[in-house]
Amino acid sequence: MDWKPERPPTAKEIAAQFRGRIADGMYPPGGQLPGAKGLAKELGVSLMTVQSAYKQLADDGLVVGRRGSGTYVLDPKKGDPTAQQTAMGLRELQDQLMHLTSQLSELRGRVEQLEADRPGRADENQ
């Protein structure tokens, strides 16, 4: 995997990386994700962290784990919604959430500034 985070990533961050890569077609339907043990060593995280990330992807309907074989991107030809479409939808939701979080932070700063500038505020604290 060509992703080198500055610090060991969380399971959510690992899952997000794979969602994006599935959505981009880097891991096509039927494609196998990297082995959990090797990925854990490469990223400097515990095996449980990678397994948790893969479970999140499975819960999202993007992948399926096959005991002793590995984790595979679901094949849309099996009648399920495509893993790629699901990943794209989840990535869009993540982008929207990040945008809303940014706007909320900006609004919070504006409210704090307005309250600090409000006339009579110094009188209230006395």
C-alpha atoms as a printed R data frame, in Angstrom:
    type eleno elety resid chain resno       x       y       z
1   ATOM     1    CA   MET     A     1   0.000   0.000   0.000
2   ATOM     2    CA   ASP     A     2   1.457   3.375  -0.950
3   ATOM     3    CA   TRP     A     3  -0.058   5.311   1.964
4   ATOM     4    CA   LYS     A     4   2.414   6.464   4.611
5   ATOM     5    CA   PRO     A     5   0.653   8.429   7.375
6   ATOM     6    CA   GLU     A     6   2.744  10.530   9.761
7   ATOM     7    CA   ARG     A     7   1.432   8.610  12.765
8   ATOM     8    CA   PRO     A     8  -0.144   5.165  13.129
9   ATOM     9    CA   PRO     A     9  -3.665   5.461  11.691
10  ATOM    10    CA   THR     A    10  -6.876   4.485  13.436
11  ATOM    11    CA   ALA     A    11  -9.183   1.792  12.128
12  ATOM    12    CA   LYS     A    12 -11.555   4.526  10.885
13  ATOM    13    CA   GLU     A    13  -8.729   6.181   8.945
14  ATOM    14    CA   ILE     A    14  -7.657   2.887   7.387
15  ATOM    15    CA   ALA     A    15 -11.247   2.085   6.405
16  ATOM    16    CA   ALA     A    16 -11.635   5.577   4.904
17  ATOM    17    CA   GLN     A    17  -8.514   5.067   2.784
18  ATOM    18    CA   PHE     A    18  -9.877   1.800   1.422
19  ATOM    19    CA   ARG     A    19 -13.338   3.293   0.795
20  ATOM    20    CA   GLY     A    20 -11.694   5.935  -1.356
21  ATOM    21    CA   ARG     A    21  -9.572   3.399  -3.207
22  ATOM    22    CA   ILE     A    22 -12.550   1.151  -3.848
23  ATOM    23    CA   ALA     A    23 -14.555   4.149  -5.085
24  ATOM    24    CA   ASP     A    24 -11.673   5.116  -7.385
25  ATOM    25    CA   GLY     A    25 -11.499   1.591  -8.786
26  ATOM    26    CA   MET     A    26  -8.035   0.858  -7.381
27  ATOM    27    CA   TYR     A    27  -9.570  -2.219  -5.810
28  ATOM    28    CA   PRO     A    28 -12.059  -3.510  -8.376
29  ATOM    29    CA   PRO     A    29 -14.923  -5.892  -7.633
30  ATOM    30    CA   GLY     A    30 -13.469  -9.271  -6.791
31  ATOM    31    CA   GLY     A    31 -10.107  -7.700  -6.008
32  ATOM    32    CA   GLN     A    32  -8.306  -8.703  -2.851
33  ATOM    33    CA   LEU     A    33  -7.304  -6.217  -0.171
34  ATOM    34    CA   PRO     A    34  -3.809  -6.488   1.324
35  ATOM    35    CA   GLY     A    35  -3.328  -9.158   3.953
36  ATOM    36    CA   ALA     A    36  -4.205  -7.865   7.409
37  ATOM    37    CA   LYS     A    37  -0.961  -8.973   9.080
38  ATOM    38    CA   GLY     A    38   1.278  -7.414   6.447
39  ATOM    39    CA   LEU     A    39  -0.750  -4.202   6.369
40  ATOM    40    CA   ALA     A    40  -0.651  -3.932  10.161
41  ATOM    41    CA   LYS     A    41   3.138  -4.253  10.116
42  ATOM    42    CA   GLU     A    42   3.472  -1.765   7.229
43  ATOM    43    CA   LEU     A    43   1.293   0.851   8.964
44  ATOM    44    CA   GLY     A    44   2.724   0.260  12.433
45  ATOM    45    CA   VAL     A    45  -0.598  -0.720  13.977
46  ATOM    46    CA   SER     A    46  -1.938  -3.817  15.673
47  ATOM    47    CA   LEU     A    47  -3.548  -6.617  13.698
48  ATOM    48    CA   MET     A    48  -6.778  -5.872  15.577
49  ATOM    49    CA   THR     A    49  -6.790  -2.310  14.169
50  ATOM    50    CA   VAL     A    50  -6.649  -3.568  10.584
51  ATOM    51    CA   GLN     A    51  -9.229  -6.245  11.317
52  ATOM    52    CA   SER     A    52 -11.510  -3.568  12.759
53  ATOM    53    CA   ALA     A    53 -11.062  -1.449   9.608
54  ATOM    54    CA   TYR     A    54 -11.888  -4.426   7.398
55  ATOM    55    CA   LYS     A    55 -14.947  -5.167   9.550
56  ATOM    56    CA   GLN     A    56 -16.147  -1.585   9.030
57  ATOM    57    CA   LEU     A    57 -15.819  -2.094   5.273
58  ATOM    58    CA   ALA     A    58 -17.717  -5.385   5.519
59  ATOM    59    CA   ASP     A    59 -20.446  -3.725   7.604
60  ATOM    60    CA   ASP     A    60 -20.704  -1.080   4.858
61  ATOM    61    CA   GLY     A    61 -21.296  -3.847   2.323
62  ATOM    62    CA   LEU     A    62 -18.056  -3.157   0.452
63  ATOM    63    CA   VAL     A    63 -16.036  -6.276   1.156
64  ATOM    64    CA   VAL     A    64 -16.363  -9.834   2.315
65  ATOM    65    CA   GLY     A    65 -13.824 -11.748   4.371
66  ATOM    66    CA   ARG     A    66 -13.089 -15.354   3.472
67  ATOM    67    CA   ARG     A    67 -11.511 -17.246   6.335
68  ATOM    68    CA   GLY     A    68  -8.027 -18.387   5.399
69  ATOM    69    CA   SER     A    69  -8.198 -16.654   2.019
70  ATOM    70    CA   GLY     A    70  -8.404 -12.897   2.574
71  ATOM    71    CA   THR     A    71 -10.717  -9.936   2.173
72  ATOM    72    CA   TYR     A    72 -12.298  -9.214  -1.218
73  ATOM    73    CA   VAL     A    73 -14.221  -6.339  -2.738
74  ATOM    74    CA   LEU     A    74 -17.800  -7.419  -3.376
75  ATOM    75    CA   ASP     A    75 -18.706  -8.186  -6.952
76  ATOM    76    CA   PRO     A    76 -21.653  -6.106  -8.189
77  ATOM    77    CA   LYS     A    77 -22.662  -8.934 -10.546
78  ATOM    78    CA   LYS     A    78 -23.949 -10.843  -7.533
79  ATOM    79    CA   GLY     A    79 -27.028  -8.598  -7.370
80  ATOM    80    CA   ASP     A    80 -25.923  -6.373  -4.506
81  ATOM    81    CA   PRO     A    81 -25.380  -2.638  -4.946
82  ATOM    82    CA   THR     A    82 -21.890  -2.165  -6.290
83  ATOM    83    CA   ALA     A    83 -19.165  -1.768  -3.758
84  ATOM    84    CA   GLN     A    84 -17.820   1.101  -5.829
85  ATOM    85    CA   GLN     A    85 -21.155   2.975  -5.701
86  ATOM    86    CA   THR     A    86 -21.456   2.368  -1.971
87  ATOM    87    CA   ALA     A    87 -17.911   3.590  -1.373
88  ATOM    88    CA   MET     A    88 -18.520   6.689  -3.480
89  ATOM    89    CA   GLY     A    89 -21.683   7.448  -1.521
90  ATOM    90    CA   LEU     A    90 -19.878   7.018   1.782
91  ATOM    91    CA   ARG     A    91 -17.015   9.210   0.607
92  ATOM    92    CA   GLU     A    92 -19.484  11.930  -0.412
93  ATOM    93    CA   LEU     A    93 -21.041  11.754   3.059
94  ATOM    94    CA   GLN     A    94 -17.593  12.039   4.645
95  ATOM    95    CA   ASP     A    95 -16.821  15.096   2.500
96  ATOM    96    CA   GLN     A    96 -20.130  16.725   3.448
97  ATOM    97    CA   LEU     A    97 -19.528  16.015   7.134
98  ATOM    98    CA   MET     A    98 -16.059  17.577   6.956
99  ATOM    99    CA   HIS     A    99 -17.531  20.655   5.240
100 ATOM   100    CA   LEU     A   100 -20.277  21.000   7.863
101 ATOM   101    CA   THR     A   101 -17.769  20.565  10.670
102 ATOM   102    CA   SER     A   102 -15.653  23.340   9.189
103 ATOM   103    CA   GLN     A   103 -18.663  25.645   8.879
104 ATOM   104    CA   LEU     A   104 -19.721  24.904  12.448
105 ATOM   105    CA   SER     A   105 -16.251  25.738  13.707
106 ATOM   106    CA   GLU     A   106 -16.304  29.014  11.799
107 ATOM   107    CA   LEU     A   107 -19.732  29.905  13.202
108 ATOM   108    CA   ARG     A   108 -18.607  29.063  16.723
109 ATOM   109    CA   GLY     A   109 -15.690  31.454  16.311
110 ATOM   110    CA   ARG     A   110 -17.973  34.204  15.042
111 ATOM   111    CA   VAL     A   111 -20.389  33.780  17.962
112 ATOM   112    CA   GLU     A   112 -17.526  33.904  20.456
113 ATOM   113    CA   GLN     A   113 -16.235  37.088  18.821
114 ATOM   114    CA   LEU     A   114 -19.697  38.689  18.851
115 ATOM   115    CA   GLU     A   115 -20.145  37.831  22.516
116 ATOM   116    CA   ALA     A   116 -16.732  39.246  23.362
117 ATOM   117    CA   ASP     A   117 -17.500  42.484  21.481
118 ATOM   118    CA   ARG     A   118 -21.012  42.866  22.951
119 ATOM   119    CA   PRO     A   119 -21.470  46.194  24.811
120 ATOM   120    CA   GLY     A   120 -22.071  45.869  28.516
121 ATOM   121    CA   ARG     A   121 -20.314  42.500  28.698
122 ATOM   122    CA   ALA     A   122 -17.657  43.905  31.012
123 ATOM   123    CA   ASP     A   123 -20.420  45.205  33.306
124 ATOM   124    CA   GLU     A   124 -21.977  41.728  33.562
125 ATOM   125    CA   ASN     A   125 -18.748  40.247  34.896
126 ATOM   126    CA   GLN     A   126 -18.494  42.759  37.758
